[in-house]
Amino acid sequence: MIKLIPISILLLSWFMVDGQTVISGKVRDGKGRGINGASIAIKGAYDGATTDSLGNYRFRTTEKGEQILVISSIGFKPQEQKVTLSGTAITADVVLKPEPNELTAVVITAGTFEASDTKRTTVLSPIDIVTTASANGDITSAFKTLPGTQQVGESEGLFVRGGTAQETKIFIDGTLVNNFFFTSVPDIAQRGRFSPFIFKGTVFSSGGYSALYGQALSSALILESIDLPEQSSANLGISPIVLSAGYQQLAKDKNSSWGVNYSYTNLAAYFALIKQRPDNFKIPEFHNGEFNYRIKTSKTGMLKFYGYFNYNSLGLRRPDIDSANLKDAFSLTNFNVYGNLSWREKLGKKWKMYMGLSYSNNIDKISNELQDQDNKPSFPSYDPYLTKNFDVKAHSDLAQIKAVLERRLGGLSAFRFGGEYMFFRDRNDFSSRQVTNLVTQKDDHFKAAFAEADVYITNDLAAKLGTRLEHSSLLEKANIAPRVSLAYKLDRQSQVSLAYGLFYQKPEKDFFLRGYAYNDLLYTRATHYIANYQIVSRDYTLRVEAYYKKYNELVKTYAVKGSSLADSAGNGGYGEAKGIELFWRDRKTLKDVDYWISYSYLDTKRNYLNFPYAIQPNFAANHTASLVVKKFVTKWKTGFNGTYTFASGRPYYNIRYDNSAGKFNIADQGTTIAYHSLSFSVNYLPKIGKQGTKSFVVWVFSVNNVLGSDQVFNYNYSWNGLHKEPVIPPARRMFFLGCFLSFGVDRSQDVINSNL
């Protein structure tokens, strides 16, 4: 009997095999490539297999008759296929269609850098901003290390791809911010008003941005505020120039929170230590306050309010360029209020809703006074001094409401539409020895409707189709702005994108408020063409982008014969900008080092304002490059950050009105020296309190322009054009030392992870 056991087992195995059917085949995608790890199974049975690296599979089954094979793989639509099983081996090859999903689908990237708490492989997150050495915690200063931006040191704002700073608009939670920067001071760039830590994500579009946004010829910076904090916390900041404190309270049910922040800045100690080139007869002083409230309206809904106020004042004195005996004394007092209320909600399985309300009020009191060598007022009654003593009180209000509805169409495809209404009121009260209480005011009721669709044709091919319809009561004109973007995925990490769009913008308010004679002003217009190649992985980002931008209907200014100043305006201007940009970010090659390199080549000319013909504007450099390096030494709990920025020389011009020819001409021109700046910062993060507590301290020390490189941004000319002076920074270097304490939330890991 024992000898019969092996024979019995052999016979039983033969009968079992004889009753099975062998099923084999290959699972491919639409391009004929084998799909690794696809699952193949008989519906309602346990028999099946998984494909190998080439997409091949093979298994046996004892099932008989007509059956259904179920084939599935991540990123593809499940598929069913009928087979008849009779004991004879069969071959079943399958082609799976892509199923777009957020993990594997192509992303439209032409013209856009995006970063958020869910997109760590791209740029720039709030931690990236505050650890960029040259930024000093300023949002737009960090973005100046990205391709497409210019290193303009004498004026605030983002100058992008041959566009002025006014051609870049900034949005918070979907609505426009009217006064994102502190008020302009002659030849000194001002910071942005808002802390990067109130935002969880950023989208920087250097062109080709979404149809949901408008009134920006060149670029859009879109900021999204944080939702609920992780837990209640407090913070305290101490430095020689800034004192700050804040508190965030998270409700016990974690469905709502509120918070307050206040900071006071006074530069007296800093100016006493670091000599400034201007004479600051009134030391810059700032009061900032913030309040936020957030509440979950449902499992998927969030209502957020953010409020901000600022009061600041300053005064500085410089030698008058037209006289060896006089000085120009400029003083400013600013009051700014901003509020933003937003609500987002899912409406069922396929609908989403967003609503936003915002309001801002800005009041500037500006005075310019000629003074003698004893700093006493002086009132010469002849040119060029007649216009140098004046007072201006400028009011600016913006109220906005915006609504967007989104309908999911299947997969990742979606259709969104909505509208917005903005009310602008701008008023200037001007006084001088020649003019008393000249009041100009302009209101604009601006309305827009928009529609946009994300169409995922396959997992590898997608399109964004959109258009805007806008109307301005001030211009009494409407426009239609179509926009199209395409993206195609080459492999798991790389893709190409194309974008085209029309972008309109109202002429700046100064043309309506400063006494220009204007008739029938139009929208200025820019047409964008963009091609992009991108590779993105957890450790690397590579972007190469080429673009062409055509300007039409730019504002030109004109002068009446016999006058040296422009006194009328029209839409006779034009221009173009083209270039290529490179961005490389690497988190892996060098141990514990995160670095990025950006390079921009810009070829641009425009004929606008008082330009006599199309020339390269004085804010544009042909070549700009940045290297940003960050290393965190965990053992020392210290981060070392460096930034080097280069820009080729920018053109400068002395444009004067030729009475004999009856037009503007260039009386003098040249090119500034190349811009070089090496900045360095150190962040030291020791914990405080007992082991296990969630409190920590950050010591920050930073130096901008460490090597003290000479920097010339532009040149100012005297009234007669015989004398020029360079526009240079207020000091050769900038230093900062501060201590910031956080109680309740340990942010040190965020800083460490951002640099690994």
C-alpha positions as a printed Julia matrix, in Angstrom:
756×3 Matrix{Float64}:
   0.0     0.0     0.0
   2.83    2.34    0.84
   4.31    1.75   -2.61
   0.98    2.69   -4.23
   0.81    6.15   -2.6
   3.21    7.93   -5.03
   1.41    6.34   -7.98
  -1.97    7.49   -6.62
  -0.73   11.04   -6.15
   0.68   11.07   -9.68
  -2.61    9.81  -11.16
  -4.64   12.33   -9.14
  -2.4    15.19  -10.27
  -2.79   14.07  -13.89
  -6.6    14.09  -13.63
  -6.53   17.55  -11.99
  -4.23   19.02  -14.64
  -6.24   17.39  -17.35
  -9.31   19.27  -16.02
  -7.62   22.71  -16.05
  -7.36   25.4   -18.68
  -4.17   27.45  -19.14
  -4.82   31.15  -19.79
  -1.95   33.36  -20.88
  -1.43   36.63  -22.67
  -0.09   40.15  -22.44
  -1.54   43.35  -21.0
  -0.52   46.51  -22.86
  -1.29   50.21  -22.75
  -2.47   52.28  -25.73
   1.12   52.71  -26.92
   1.79   48.97  -26.98
   3.94   48.97  -23.86
   3.57   46.12  -21.4
   1.95   47.04  -18.1
   3.76   45.74  -15.05
   1.74   44.58  -12.03
  -1.67   44.41  -13.74
  -4.16   42.04  -12.1
  -6.01   39.38  -14.15
  -8.69   37.24  -12.48
 -11.78   35.2   -13.34
 -14.82   37.03  -12.06
 -16.35   35.26   -9.05
 -13.4    32.83   -8.7
 -10.05   32.8    -6.98
  -7.99   31.98  -10.05
  -5.79   34.69  -11.53
  -2.31   36.19  -11.89
  -0.26   39.38  -12.0
   1.71   40.56  -15.02
   5.5    40.58  -15.01
   7.73   43.54  -15.91
   6.94   43.04  -19.61
   3.18   42.76  -19.1
   3.01   38.96  -19.61
   0.85   36.65  -17.46
  -0.05   32.96  -17.24
  -2.27   30.9   -14.88
  -4.39   27.74  -14.7
  -8.05   27.4   -13.77
 -10.49   24.56  -13.22
 -13.44   26.76  -14.17
 -15.43   25.63  -17.24
 -17.67   27.23  -19.83
 -18.17   30.92  -20.47
 -16.37   33.11  -17.94
 -15.37   36.74  -17.58
 -11.79   37.93  -17.14
 -11.4    41.09  -15.07
  -8.23   43.07  -15.79
  -7.21   46.09  -13.69
  -4.17   48.26  -13.0
  -3.59   51.53  -11.18
  -3.93   54.41  -13.61
  -6.09   52.46  -16.09
  -9.78   51.81  -16.5
 -10.81   48.28  -15.38
 -11.77   46.03  -18.28
 -13.78   42.84  -18.63
 -13.34   40.24  -21.39
 -15.41   37.1   -22.09
 -13.61   33.77  -22.57
 -14.79   30.18  -23.07
 -12.93   27.56  -21.03
 -12.92   23.97  -22.32
  -9.58   22.58  -21.16
  -7.73   23.86  -24.2
  -5.09   26.56  -23.59
  -6.21   30.01  -24.67
  -4.48   33.34  -25.22
  -6.16   36.55  -24.1
  -4.28   39.76  -24.88
  -5.68   42.98  -23.42
  -5.21   46.7   -24.09
  -6.11   48.93  -21.13
  -7.25   52.52  -21.52
  -5.78   55.14  -19.18
  -7.88   56.31  -16.24
  -6.76   59.87  -15.33
  -5.96   60.24  -11.63
  -4.14   62.81   -9.56
  -1.14   60.55   -8.9
  -0.32   59.61  -12.49
  -2.04   62.12  -14.78
  -0.3    64.77  -16.79
  -0.33   68.28  -15.27
  -0.53   71.44  -17.37
   2.58   73.41  -16.42
   3.33   75.86  -19.25
   4.14   79.19  -17.62
   3.34   78.03  -14.09
   5.3    77.1   -10.97
   3.09   75.56   -8.28
   3.79   74.56   -4.7
   1.51   73.52   -1.85
   1.44   71.22    1.13
   0.71   68.34   -1.26
   3.24   69.25   -3.97
   6.62   69.22   -2.28
   8.6    68.46   -5.39
   7.86   71.84   -6.94
   8.51   75.45   -5.89
   8.12   77.5    -3.7
   6.6    76.53   -0.34
   6.44   78.91    2.65
   9.46   77.15    4.21
  11.35   77.62    0.93
  10.61   81.34    1.09
  11.83   81.98    4.63
  14.98   79.87    4.15
  16.04   81.61    0.94
  18.99   83.71    2.07
  18.36   86.78   -0.08
  14.61   87.0     0.65
  14.65   88.04    4.33
  11.22   86.44    4.7
   9.67   88.5     1.89
   7.48   86.5    -0.49
   8.27   88.26   -3.76
  12.0    88.53   -2.96
  12.15   84.73   -2.86
  10.32   84.5    -6.19
  13.01   86.69   -7.73
  15.26   83.61   -7.64
  12.98   81.89  -10.17
  13.38   82.19  -13.94
  11.44   84.91  -15.7
  11.87   87.53  -12.97
  14.16   90.57  -13.0
  16.47   91.89  -10.27
  15.02   95.4    -9.98
  16.33   96.87   -6.74
  14.95  100.4    -6.88
  11.25   99.52   -7.07
   9.0    96.93   -5.44
   7.06   94.28   -7.33
   7.69   91.4    -9.69
   8.99   92.37  -13.11
   8.31   89.31  -15.27
   9.34   88.56  -18.86
   9.72   92.13  -20.03
   6.66   93.38  -18.14
   6.45   96.19  -15.61
   5.69   95.52  -11.95
   2.13   96.75  -12.54
   1.64   93.94  -15.06
   1.95   91.31  -12.3
  -1.07   90.94  -10.02
  -1.27   89.1    -6.7
  -4.32   87.19   -5.45
  -5.12   85.8    -2.0
  -7.71   83.02   -1.83
  -8.93   83.88   -5.3
  -9.42   87.65   -4.96
  -7.17   90.51   -6.04
  -4.99   92.31   -3.48
  -4.93   96.02   -4.33
  -1.92   97.11   -2.22
   0.19   94.03   -1.65
   3.38   96.06   -1.14
   4.14   98.91    1.22
   3.78  102.3    -0.48
   6.52  103.26   -2.91
   9.45  105.38   -1.77
  11.62  107.04   -4.46
  14.45  104.7    -5.59
  13.99  102.26   -2.66
  12.14   98.96   -3.15
   9.48   98.13   -0.56
   8.56   94.75    0.95
   5.31   92.87    0.68
   2.89   93.34    3.57
   2.08   89.68    4.3
   3.95   86.9     6.1
   4.61   83.73    4.07
   3.44   81.61    7.02
  -0.2    82.6     6.57
  -0.18   80.7     3.26
  -0.14   76.97    2.6
   0.44   77.09   -1.14
   1.65   79.29   -3.96
   1.14   79.33   -7.71
   3.49   81.59   -9.67
   2.44   81.98  -13.28
   4.96   83.81  -15.44
   2.48   83.56  -18.32
  -0.52   81.58  -19.56
  -2.43   81.67  -16.27
  -5.99   80.48  -15.66
  -9.07   82.23  -17.07
 -10.35   82.55  -13.48
  -7.97   85.49  -13.07
  -7.54   88.64  -15.12
  -6.21   92.19  -15.43
  -2.55   91.15  -15.53
  -0.61   91.43  -18.79
   2.43   89.44  -17.69
   2.04   87.35  -14.58
  -0.12   86.21  -11.67
   1.02   85.2    -8.18
  -1.79   83.21   -6.51
  -1.57   82.59   -2.76
  -3.78   80.23   -0.76
  -4.13   80.76    2.98
  -3.85   77.94    5.5
  -6.89   76.12    6.87
  -7.11   74.99   10.5
  -3.86   74.89   12.52
  -2.63   71.58   13.9
  -3.17   72.75   17.48
  -3.27   75.85   19.66
   0.01   77.76   19.77
   1.68   81.05   20.59
   4.69   82.82   19.12
   7.04   85.61   20.07
   9.65   87.41   17.96
  12.46   89.61   19.25
  15.1    91.47   17.24
  16.8    94.88   17.38
  14.19   96.22   14.93
  11.06   94.05   15.34
   8.9    92.94   18.25
   6.07   90.54   17.43
   3.62   88.25   19.21
   0.76   86.01   18.15
  -1.7    83.41   19.37
  -3.73   80.72   17.59
  -6.59   78.91   19.38
  -7.89   75.62   17.97
 -11.31   74.53   19.27
 -11.52   71.26   21.21
 -13.59   69.64   18.45
 -10.95   70.82   15.9
 -13.66   72.31   13.7
 -12.76   75.97   14.14
  -9.93   78.28   15.15
  -9.11   81.94   15.66
  -5.89   83.85   15.92
  -4.31   87.28   16.38
  -0.86   88.67   15.58
   0.78   92.03   16.17
   4.22   93.39   15.3
   6.04   96.67   15.8
   9.03   97.66   13.68
  11.38  100.58   14.29
  14.63  100.92   12.32
  16.31  103.46   14.63
  18.78  100.99   16.15
  19.57   99.49   12.76
  20.18  102.87   11.1
  22.4   103.9    14.02
  24.56  100.82   13.44
  24.44  100.61    9.64
  24.93  103.99    8.0
  22.33  104.76    5.33
  22.99  106.89    2.26
  19.77  108.92    2.57
  19.31  111.12    5.64
  16.36  109.53    7.47
  14.98  112.52    9.36
  11.98  110.38   10.37
  12.95  106.8    11.16
  10.69  104.22    9.43
   8.15  102.89   11.92
   5.51  100.19   11.31
   2.52   98.81   13.24
   0.97   95.6    11.84
  -2.02   93.67   13.14
  -3.77   90.5    11.92
  -6.88   88.54   12.85
  -8.09   85.25   11.43
 -11.09   83.0    11.97
 -11.67   79.62   10.32
 -14.53   77.15   10.67
 -15.48   73.88    9.04
 -18.96   74.27    7.59
 -19.17   70.54    6.81
 -16.86   67.58    6.28
 -15.79   69.15    2.99
 -16.5    72.86    3.54
 -14.34   75.62    4.99
 -15.12   79.27    5.81
 -12.09   81.52    6.35
 -11.69   85.17    7.32
  -8.42   87.06    7.34
  -8.1    90.71    8.39
  -5.03   92.96    8.33
  -4.14   96.55    9.19
  -0.92   98.55    8.94
   0.16  102.03    9.95
   3.61  103.29    9.01
   5.51  106.54    8.59
   8.94  107.6     7.37
  10.9   110.58    6.09
  14.16  110.8     4.15
  16.26  113.59    2.75
  18.62  113.59   -0.25
  20.63  116.26   -2.09
  18.56  117.83   -4.87
  19.9   116.75   -8.26
  19.36  120.22   -9.76
  21.13  122.23   -7.08
  24.25  122.01   -4.93
  22.57  124.02   -2.16
  19.14  122.4    -1.85
  17.78  119.09   -0.6
  14.67  117.04   -1.35
  12.79  115.96    1.78
  10.26  113.19    1.17
   7.84  112.05    3.89
   5.12  109.4     3.9
   2.36  108.27    6.24
   0.38  105.19    5.22
  -2.7   103.49    6.61
  -3.87  100.21    5.07
  -6.76   97.85    5.88
  -7.44   94.54    4.12
 -10.08   91.87    4.72
 -10.76   88.58    2.93
 -13.69   86.18    3.46
 -13.76   82.93    1.48
 -15.98   79.84    1.51
 -15.49   76.61   -0.35
 -17.9    73.67   -0.25
 -18.65   70.4    -2.03
 -22.22   70.21   -3.28
 -22.94   66.53   -3.71
 -20.55   64.16   -5.42
 -19.82   66.18   -8.54
 -20.18   69.87   -7.68
 -17.88   72.27   -5.86
 -18.53   75.87   -4.95
 -16.2    78.75   -4.08
 -17.18   82.26   -2.98
 -14.87   85.1    -2.03
 -15.32   88.61   -0.66
 -12.53   91.1    -0.11
 -12.11   94.77    0.73
  -9.07   97.0     0.99
  -8.56  100.65    1.85
  -5.25  102.44    1.46
  -4.49  106.06    2.42
  -1.13  107.68    1.61
  -0.17  111.13    2.83
   2.88  112.17    0.83
   4.85  115.38    1.12
   7.89  116.58   -0.82
   9.7   119.72    0.32
  12.75  121.58   -0.92
  15.06  122.5     1.95
  18.23  124.54    2.32
  21.46  123.43    3.96
  19.96  124.09    7.39
  16.99  121.82    6.55
  14.64  124.8     6.38
  11.89  125.01    3.73
  12.84  126.7     0.48
  10.4   127.88   -2.21
  12.18  128.93   -5.44
   9.65  130.36   -7.9
  11.29  129.25  -11.15
  11.97  126.02  -13.04
  12.92  123.34  -12.25
  11.9   123.91   -8.62
   8.31  125.0    -9.11
   6.96  121.44   -8.97
   9.14  120.13   -6.14
   7.08  121.4    -3.2
   3.78  119.56   -2.97
   1.43  117.49   -0.8
  -0.68  114.56   -1.95
  -3.33  112.6    -0.11
  -4.14  109.45   -2.12
  -7.14  107.24   -1.32
  -7.58  103.81   -2.89
 -10.5   101.44   -2.28
 -11.3    98.05   -3.79
 -14.32   95.87   -2.98
 -14.69   92.52   -4.71
 -17.06   89.57   -4.82
 -16.31   86.39   -6.75
 -18.15   83.08   -7.23
 -16.99   79.88   -8.96
 -18.87   76.62   -9.54
 -17.12   73.43  -10.62
 -18.67   70.27  -12.11
 -16.7    67.04  -12.28
 -17.13   65.4   -15.67
 -15.56   62.02  -14.98
 -12.01   61.12  -14.05
 -10.1    64.35  -13.59
 -12.01   66.27  -16.23
 -13.94   69.23  -14.87
 -15.82   72.33  -15.97
 -15.82   75.49  -13.9
 -17.52   78.8   -14.45
 -18.41   81.93  -12.53
 -18.12   85.68  -12.31
 -16.72   88.55  -10.3
 -17.52   92.17   -9.59
 -14.98   94.73   -8.46
 -15.56   98.33   -7.43
 -12.5   100.58   -7.62
 -12.42  104.09   -6.2
  -9.25  106.17   -6.51
  -8.96  109.76   -5.34
  -6.06  112.23   -5.16
  -6.04  115.51   -3.24
  -3.12  117.56   -4.55
  -1.77  120.85   -3.22
   1.26  122.98   -4.03
   2.2   126.68   -4.05
   0.75  126.93   -7.55
  -2.25  124.62   -7.11
  -4.59  124.48   -4.11
  -6.73  121.42   -3.35
  -6.91  119.9    -6.8
  -9.17  116.87   -6.32
  -9.44  114.1    -8.9
 -11.51  110.96   -8.42
 -12.28  108.01  -10.65
 -14.63  105.08  -10.0
 -14.76  101.86  -11.95
 -17.41   99.15  -11.85
 -15.53   96.18  -13.26
 -17.4    92.99  -14.13
 -16.13   89.67  -15.49
 -17.55   86.27  -16.41
 -15.36   83.25  -17.06
 -15.54   79.6   -18.0
 -12.83   76.97  -18.06
 -12.62   73.22  -18.68
  -9.96   70.67  -17.79
 -10.27   67.94  -20.4
  -8.34   64.7   -19.8
  -8.42   62.88  -23.11
  -6.17   60.16  -21.7
  -3.95   59.87  -18.66
  -1.14   61.29  -20.81
  -2.96   63.99  -22.76
  -4.9    66.89  -21.27
  -6.15   70.33  -22.28
  -7.29   73.42  -20.41
  -9.72   75.55  -22.4
 -10.95   78.85  -21.02
 -12.18   82.34  -21.76
 -12.98   85.56  -19.92
 -15.45   88.33  -20.73
 -14.68   91.63  -19.0
 -16.25   95.08  -18.9
 -14.98   98.3   -17.32
 -17.34  101.22  -16.7
 -14.34  103.57  -16.58
 -13.26  102.62  -20.1
 -16.84  101.88  -21.21
 -15.44   98.91  -23.12
 -15.52   95.1   -22.98
 -13.06   92.42  -24.05
 -12.98   88.67  -24.63
  -9.83   86.78  -23.63
  -9.54   83.13  -24.82
  -6.84   80.88  -23.32
  -5.72   77.36  -24.28
  -3.15   75.02  -22.73
  -2.13   71.47  -23.71
   0.03   68.94  -21.91
   1.37   65.54  -23.0
   3.1    63.08  -20.7
   6.19   61.47  -22.22
   6.86   59.03  -19.37
   6.29   58.69  -15.64
   8.28   61.85  -14.78
   8.5    64.01  -17.91
   6.05   65.93  -20.03
   5.68   68.78  -22.52
   3.16   71.63  -22.42
   1.99   74.38  -24.77
  -0.04   77.48  -23.93
  -1.64   80.38  -25.76
  -3.73   83.21  -24.43
  -4.92   86.8   -24.66
  -4.51   88.97  -21.56
  -5.99   92.45  -21.03
  -5.35   95.13  -18.44
  -6.75   98.59  -17.74
  -4.31  101.52  -18.0
  -2.88  102.4   -14.61
  -4.91  104.8   -12.46
  -2.23  107.51  -12.67
  -3.25  108.27  -16.25
  -6.72  109.19  -14.99
  -5.7   111.01  -11.81
  -2.66  113.12  -12.69
  -4.3   115.57  -15.04
  -3.44  113.86  -18.33
  -5.63  114.73  -21.27
  -6.91  111.39  -22.5
  -9.59  110.4   -24.92
 -11.07  106.96  -25.33
  -8.31  104.94  -23.64
  -8.39  101.22  -24.43
  -7.34   98.07  -22.62
  -3.68   97.25  -23.03
  -3.22   93.75  -24.49
  -0.63   90.98  -24.46
  -0.64   87.72  -26.42
   1.35   84.83  -24.89
   2.84   81.79  -26.65
   4.62   79.29  -24.37
   6.36   75.92  -24.82
   7.51   73.93  -21.8
   9.43   70.73  -21.04
   9.5    69.44  -17.47
  10.84   66.51  -15.46
   9.59   66.21  -11.88
  10.46   63.57   -9.3
  10.73   63.52   -5.54
  14.38   64.53   -5.74
  14.69   66.53   -8.94
  12.89   69.22  -10.93
  13.99   70.29  -14.39
  12.1    72.9   -16.42
  12.98   74.39  -19.78
  10.57   76.98  -21.14
  10.51   79.2   -24.22
   8.01   82.01  -24.8
   7.02   84.86  -27.07
   4.85   87.74  -25.88
   3.35   90.42  -28.12
   2.15   93.75  -26.67
  -0.48   95.97  -28.27
  -2.29   99.15  -27.22
   0.29  100.12  -24.59
  -0.18  103.63  -23.2
   1.87  106.36  -24.86
   2.35  109.83  -23.36
   2.73  113.0   -25.4
   3.73  116.61  -24.76
   2.47  119.85  -26.24
   5.15  121.73  -28.13
   7.03  124.04  -25.79
   6.53  121.79  -22.75
   9.06  119.4   -21.24
   6.48  117.23  -19.48
   4.04  114.67  -20.85
   0.49  116.0   -20.59
  -1.64  113.65  -22.7
  -2.0   109.9   -23.13
  -3.26  107.43  -25.74
  -2.99  103.78  -26.74
  -0.35  104.0   -29.46
   2.24  101.77  -27.81
   3.44   98.29  -28.72
   6.25   95.85  -27.94
   7.4    92.27  -27.68
   9.34   89.98  -25.38
  10.86   86.59  -26.12
  13.23   84.35  -24.27
  14.18   80.98  -22.87
  14.39   79.92  -19.21
  15.98   77.06  -17.28
  15.25   75.82  -13.77
  16.98   72.91  -12.01
  16.32   71.82   -8.43
  18.21   68.93   -6.81
  17.58   67.47   -3.34
  19.63   64.28   -3.67
  23.05   64.6    -5.32
  24.71   66.36   -2.39
  23.99   64.83    1.0
  21.53   66.88    3.07
  21.7    69.71    0.51
  18.82   71.27   -1.39
  19.77   73.66   -4.18
  18.28   75.21   -7.29
  19.68   77.03  -10.3
  17.69   79.34  -12.53
  18.64   81.16  -15.7
  16.66   83.55  -17.9
  17.45   85.01  -21.28
  15.22   87.96  -22.2
  15.05   89.87  -25.48
  12.48   92.65  -25.19
  11.67   96.03  -26.68
   8.69   98.29  -26.25
   7.48  101.66  -27.39
   5.38  103.11  -24.58
   5.14  106.16  -22.29
   7.52  108.78  -23.7
   9.81  106.33  -25.53
  10.63  107.8   -28.98
  10.61  104.33  -30.57
  10.83  100.67  -29.53
  13.76  100.24  -27.13
  14.72   97.88  -24.33
  13.07   99.22  -21.14
  15.36  100.23  -18.3
  14.04   97.55  -15.93
  14.99   94.66  -18.24
  18.3    92.76  -18.26
  19.15   90.29  -21.03
  20.66   87.67  -18.71
  19.63   86.8   -15.14
  20.76   83.82  -13.05
  20.42   82.63   -9.44
  21.94   79.85   -7.35
  20.19   79.01   -4.06
  21.81   76.48   -1.7
  20.42   75.16    1.59
  22.01   72.69    4.0
  20.67   71.65    7.38
  23.13   70.05    9.82
  20.9    67.97   12.09
  23.62   67.37   14.67
  24.04   71.12   15.16
  20.32   71.91   14.59
  21.51   74.6    12.23
  20.61   75.51    8.67
  23.07   77.26    6.36
  21.58   79.08    3.36
  23.25   80.93    0.52
  22.0    82.78   -2.56
  24.04   84.2    -5.42
  22.3    86.31   -8.05
  23.68   87.76  -11.28
  22.09   90.06  -13.84
  23.7    91.67  -16.86
  23.66   95.46  -17.07
  20.38   97.24  -17.73
  19.97  100.13  -20.19
  19.32  103.67  -18.96
  18.11  106.68  -20.93
  17.67  110.42  -20.67
  14.53  111.0   -22.75
  13.83  114.67  -23.4
  11.3   116.62  -25.44
  12.81  118.26  -28.53
  10.88  121.5   -29.06
  12.25  122.03  -32.53
  11.27  118.54  -33.68
   8.08  118.43  -31.63
   8.77  114.97  -30.19
  10.71  113.07  -27.53
  14.3   112.02  -28.26
  17.03  110.15  -26.39
  19.58  112.72  -25.27
  21.82  110.25  -23.45
  21.92  106.51  -22.88
  24.13  103.76  -21.54
  24.22  100.45  -19.67
  24.63   99.94  -15.93
  27.29   97.69  -14.48
  26.36   94.02  -14.05
  24.48   93.13  -10.87
  26.13   90.72   -8.4
  24.83   89.8    -4.96
  25.89   87.04   -2.57
  23.62   86.58    0.46
  24.01   84.29    3.45
  21.83   83.29    6.41
  22.04   80.92    9.37
  19.07   79.44   11.24
  19.72   77.82   14.62
  16.8    75.77   16.06
  17.37   74.59   19.63
  14.29   73.32   21.49
  13.26   74.95   24.73
  11.47   73.6    27.77
  11.3    69.99   28.95
  11.88   66.98   26.78
   8.82   66.19   24.68
   7.4    69.71   24.75
   6.33   71.26   21.46
   8.11   74.55   21.87
  11.2    75.77   20.12
  13.27   78.83   19.33
  14.82   79.94   16.03
  17.8    82.24   15.91
  18.23   83.92   12.53
  21.22   85.83   11.22
  21.43   87.04    7.63
  23.58   89.27    5.45
  22.67   90.49    1.97
  25.44   91.4    -0.5
  28.09   89.84    1.73
  30.96   90.87   -0.57
  29.79   94.47   -0.78
  29.56   94.41   -4.58
  28.85   97.74   -6.27
  25.27   97.87   -7.48
  23.81  100.49   -9.81
  20.13  100.04  -10.7
  19.57  103.08  -12.93
  20.46  106.76  -13.35
  18.55  109.94  -12.53
  19.08  113.05  -14.67
  18.95  116.72  -13.79
  16.3   118.96  -15.34
  18.71  120.29  -17.97
  20.13  116.82  -18.66
  23.72  117.85  -17.96
  24.11  115.92  -14.73
  23.24  112.34  -13.81
  23.42  110.39  -10.55
  23.38  106.61  -10.07
  20.46  104.95   -8.31
  22.09  102.72   -5.71
  20.94  100.79   -2.59
  20.48  102.74    0.67
  23.4   100.77    2.16
  26.08   98.5     0.72
  25.0    95.55    2.88
  21.89   94.59    4.82
  22.03   92.71    8.15
  19.36   91.02   10.27
  19.5    89.28   13.66
  16.4    87.94   15.37
  15.0    85.38   17.78
  11.59   83.75   17.23
   9.89   81.55   19.83
   6.96   79.19   19.24
   4.91   77.62   22.02
   2.64   74.67   21.3
   3.84   73.78   17.78
   7.31   72.49   16.96
   8.14   73.77   13.46
  11.75   72.56   13.5
  10.91   69.37   11.6
   9.35   71.42    8.8
  12.6    73.32    8.39
  14.68   70.14    8.52
  12.52   68.23    6.04
  12.5    71.15    3.62
  16.26   70.83    3.3
  16.59   67.04    2.99
